């Protein structure tokens, strides 16, 4: 079945359709209906615009290509499984949540609270602007992601990020088993309370990074504006730049090009057992 060149505004307009194509359609109008494609399976949606709420809930095995979800299209994709989004714009709040096996390519996202609690998320060549993105995601891969956010990747687990530009604030707080390679990570208070975070060939910019970490590894990284770094952290770090100051690391080693100040408080517990050296 093909649904082409139509305008839909009623409640659950195409509810439960299967093995169908939706092409060049507009979801908008005075009826202001919600959940246009809820419970659909095996559908392809192309060149459509969505201005109404909750269009893709509980969808399975779907493809969304060259579509636009306006800022009024809130909570667009929830509880979906095996969904592909390509060349699309996601503009409403809470655009992606509680989804499994989602692939995104060449998409533009402006959505607060984006990507919460998703599993098996794959993002390639996308830009995301979000206040609070990727909260509690698991088993995720990001390649060439451009992110502008604030409280990003909190409680994320089992993730790999490559060739990304992350301009954010409290990124990777309480994260577990995350690797970031060949990326820019710019913000404040990076990755406090993280476990098994590994940064490889990354440029790290911002104040008070990487504190209270367990199993932290830095390989061939550059650090800019990094003061009071590594406080109370278990760390193995090789840094090819100057560090403004290092404060009370717990264990491991820190090798840097130079360090402005090493702060070891006498009353600090546990006592520092970290080997700190410069070139």
C-alpha positions as CSV (number, residue, x, y, z in Angstrom):
1,X,0.0,0.0,0.0
2,X,1.2,3.5,-0.9
3,X,0.0,6.7,0.8
4,X,1.1,9.6,-1.4
5,X,0.6,13.3,-1.5
6,X,-1.9,13.4,1.3
7,X,-2.5,15.6,4.4
8,X,-3.5,14.0,7.6
9,X,-4.6,15.7,10.8
10,X,-6.9,13.2,12.5
11,X,-6.1,11.1,15.6
12,X,-4.0,8.0,14.7
13,X,-4.4,8.7,11.0
14,X,-2.4,5.7,9.7
15,X,-2.5,3.6,12.9
16,X,-1.1,0.1,12.6
17,X,-0.3,0.1,8.9
18,X,2.2,-2.6,7.7
19,X,4.5,-3.1,4.8
20,X,3.5,0.3,3.3
21,X,5.1,3.4,1.9
22,X,4.2,7.0,3.0
23,X,5.5,9.5,0.5
24,X,5.2,13.3,0.2
25,X,2.6,13.6,3.0
26,X,1.9,16.4,5.5
27,X,0.8,15.6,9.1
28,X,-0.9,18.9,10.2
29,X,-4.3,20.5,10.4
30,X,-7.2,21.7,12.5
31,X,-8.1,18.3,14.0
32,X,-4.6,18.4,15.7
33,X,-4.6,14.6,16.0
34,X,-1.8,12.7,17.7
35,X,0.1,9.4,17.1
36,X,-0.3,9.3,13.3
37,X,1.8,6.2,12.7
38,X,1.6,4.4,16.0
39,X,2.1,0.6,16.1
40,X,3.2,0.5,12.5
41,X,5.5,-2.2,11.1
42,X,7.7,-2.6,8.0
43,X,6.9,0.9,6.7
44,X,9.0,3.4,4.6
45,X,8.4,7.1,5.2
46,X,9.9,9.5,2.7
47,X,9.7,13.3,2.0
48,X,7.1,13.9,4.7
49,X,6.7,16.7,7.2
50,X,5.4,16.2,10.7
51,X,4.0,19.0,12.8
52,X,1.8,17.0,15.2
53,X,2.8,15.1,18.3
54,X,3.9,11.5,18.8
55,X,3.9,10.3,15.2
56,X,6.2,7.2,15.6
57,X,5.4,5.3,18.8
58,X,5.9,1.5,19.1
59,X,7.0,1.3,15.4
60,X,9.0,-1.8,14.3
61,X,11.3,-2.2,11.2
62,X,10.8,1.3,9.8
63,X,12.7,3.6,7.5
64,X,12.4,7.4,7.7
65,X,14.2,9.3,4.9
66,X,14.3,13.0,4.0
67,X,11.6,13.9,6.5
68,X,11.1,17.0,8.7
69,X,9.8,17.0,12.2
70,X,9.0,20.6,13.3
71,X,9.5,22.0,16.8
72,X,5.8,21.3,17.4
73,X,6.3,17.6,16.7
74,X,7.2,16.6,20.2
75,X,8.3,13.2,21.4
76,X,8.4,11.9,17.8
77,X,10.0,8.5,18.2
78,X,9.4,6.5,21.4
79,X,9.6,2.7,22.1
80,X,10.6,1.9,18.5
81,X,12.6,-1.1,17.4
82,X,14.9,-1.4,14.3
83,X,14.4,2.1,12.9
84,X,16.6,3.9,10.3
85,X,16.6,7.7,10.0
86,X,18.4,9.3,7.1
87,X,18.8,12.9,5.8
88,X,16.1,14.1,8.2
89,X,15.5,17.0,10.6
90,X,14.3,16.3,14.1
91,X,13.1,19.5,15.7
92,X,10.7,18.7,18.6
93,X,11.5,18.2,22.3
94,X,12.3,14.6,23.5
95,X,12.5,13.4,19.9
96,X,14.0,9.9,20.6
97,X,13.5,7.8,23.7
98,X,13.5,4.2,24.9
99,X,14.2,2.9,21.4
100,X,16.2,-0.2,20.4
101,X,18.5,-0.6,17.4
102,X,18.2,2.9,15.9
103,X,20.5,4.0,13.1
104,X,20.8,7.7,12.2
105,X,22.7,9.1,9.3
106,X,23.1,12.7,8.0
107,X,20.4,14.0,10.3
108,X,20.1,17.4,12.0
109,X,18.6,17.4,15.5
110,X,17.5,20.3,17.7
111,X,15.8,18.6,20.6
112,X,16.0,18.9,24.4
113,X,16.3,15.6,26.3
114,X,17.3,13.8,23.1
115,X,18.1,10.1,22.9
116,X,17.2,9.1,26.4
117,X,17.5,5.4,27.4
118,X,18.1,4.1,23.9
119,X,19.8,0.8,23.3
120,X,21.9,-0.1,20.3
121,X,22.0,3.5,19.0
122,X,24.2,4.2,15.9
123,X,24.8,7.8,14.9
124,X,26.9,8.8,11.8
125,X,27.5,12.2,10.3
126,X,24.8,14.0,12.4
127,X,24.6,17.3,14.3
128,X,22.8,17.4,17.6
129,X,21.8,20.4,19.7
130,X,20.3,19.3,23.0
131,X,20.3,20.4,26.6
132,X,20.4,16.9,28.0
133,X,21.3,14.3,25.3
134,X,21.9,10.6,25.4
135,X,21.0,10.0,29.1
136,X,21.3,6.4,30.2
137,X,22.0,5.1,26.7
138,X,23.6,1.6,26.3
139,X,25.6,-0.1,23.6
140,X,26.0,3.0,21.4
141,X,28.3,4.1,18.6
142,X,28.9,7.7,17.4
143,X,31.0,8.6,14.4
144,X,31.5,12.2,13.2
145,X,28.9,13.5,15.6
146,X,28.8,17.3,16.1
147,X,27.2,18.0,19.4
148,X,26.2,21.2,21.1
149,X,24.8,20.4,24.6
150,X,25.1,20.8,28.3
151,X,24.5,17.7,30.4
152,X,25.5,15.1,27.8
153,X,26.0,11.3,28.0
154,X,25.2,11.0,31.7
155,X,25.1,7.4,32.8
156,X,25.8,6.1,29.3
157,X,27.3,2.6,29.2
158,X,29.3,0.6,26.6
159,X,29.8,3.4,24.0
160,X,32.4,4.2,21.4
161,X,32.8,7.7,19.9
162,X,35.1,8.5,17.0
163,X,36.0,11.7,15.1
164,X,33.4,13.7,17.1
165,X,33.2,17.4,18.1
166,X,31.6,17.6,21.5
167,X,30.9,21.1,22.9
168,X,29.2,20.5,26.1
169,X,29.4,20.9,29.9
170,X,29.0,17.9,32.3
171,X,29.7,15.2,29.7
172,X,30.1,11.5,30.6
173,X,29.2,11.9,34.3
174,X,28.7,8.4,35.8
175,X,29.5,6.8,32.4
176,X,30.8,3.3,32.2
177,X,32.9,1.6,29.6
178,X,33.2,4.4,27.2
179,X,36.0,5.0,24.6
180,X,36.5,8.3,22.8
181,X,39.0,8.5,19.9
182,X,40.3,11.3,17.7
183,X,37.8,13.8,19.1
184,X,37.3,17.3,20.5
185,X,35.8,17.3,24.0
186,X,35.2,20.8,25.1
187,X,33.4,21.7,28.4
188,X,33.6,21.9,32.1
189,X,33.9,19.2,34.8
190,X,34.4,16.5,32.3
191,X,33.4,12.9,33.2
192,X,33.3,13.1,37.0
193,X,32.5,9.8,38.6
194,X,33.0,7.8,35.4
195,X,34.3,4.2,35.3
196,X,36.5,2.8,32.6
197,X,36.6,5.9,30.4
198,X,39.3,5.8,27.7
199,X,40.3,8.9,25.7
200,X,42.7,8.3,22.8
201,X,44.2,11.2,20.7
202,X,41.6,13.6,22.0
203,X,41.8,17.4,22.5
204,X,40.3,18.0,26.0
205,X,39.3,21.6,26.7
206,X,38.0,23.0,30.0
207,X,38.3,23.4,33.7
208,X,38.5,20.7,36.4
209,X,38.3,17.7,34.2
210,X,38.3,14.0,35.0
211,X,37.7,13.9,38.8
212,X,36.6,11.0,40.9
213,X,37.1,8.6,38.1
214,X,37.8,4.9,38.3
215,X,39.8,3.1,35.6
216,X,40.5,6.3,33.6
217,X,42.9,6.1,30.7
218,X,44.3,8.9,28.5
219,X,46.5,8.1,25.5
220,X,48.3,10.8,23.6
221,X,45.8,13.5,24.5
222,X,46.1,17.3,24.6
223,X,44.6,19.2,27.5
224,X,43.8,22.9,27.4
225,X,42.7,25.1,30.4
226,X,42.9,22.0,32.6
227,X,43.2,23.0,36.2
228,X,42.6,20.9,39.3
229,X,42.6,17.9,37.0
230,X,42.3,14.2,38.1
231,X,41.2,14.9,41.6
232,X,40.6,11.6,43.5
233,X,40.9,9.7,40.2
234,X,42.5,6.3,39.4
235,X,44.3,7.4,36.2
236,X,46.8,6.3,33.6
237,X,47.4,9.4,31.4
238,X,49.9,10.3,28.7
239,X,49.4,14.0,27.9
240,X,51.3,15.7,25.1
241,X,50.6,19.3,26.4
242,X,50.8,21.5,29.4
243,X,48.4,20.9,32.3
244,X,47.7,23.9,34.5
245,X,47.4,21.9,37.7
246,X,46.9,18.4,39.0
247,X,45.1,17.8,42.3
248,X,45.2,14.7,44.5
249,X,45.1,11.9,42.0
250,X,44.6,8.5,43.8
251,X,46.7,6.0,41.8
252,X,48.3,5.2,38.5
253,X,50.5,7.6,36.6
254,X,50.3,11.0,34.8
255,X,52.9,11.9,32.2
256,X,52.7,15.4,30.7
257,X,54.8,17.8,28.7
258,X,54.7,20.1,31.6
259,X,52.5,20.7,34.8
260,X,52.1,24.1,36.3
261,X,51.2,23.0,39.8
262,X,50.9,19.7,41.6
263,X,48.5,20.0,44.6
264,X,48.8,17.2,47.1
265,X,46.8,18.0,50.2
266,X,48.3,16.5,53.4
267,X,44.9,15.8,54.9
268,X,43.5,14.2,51.7
269,X,42.4,10.6,52.0
270,X,43.2,8.3,50.3
271,X,46.8,9.4,50.1
272,X,48.2,10.0,46.6
273,X,50.0,7.0,45.2
274,X,50.1,8.3,41.6
275,X,53.4,8.7,39.7
276,X,53.4,12.2,38.3
277,X,56.2,13.1,35.8
278,X,57.0,15.7,33.0
279,X,59.2,15.5,30.0
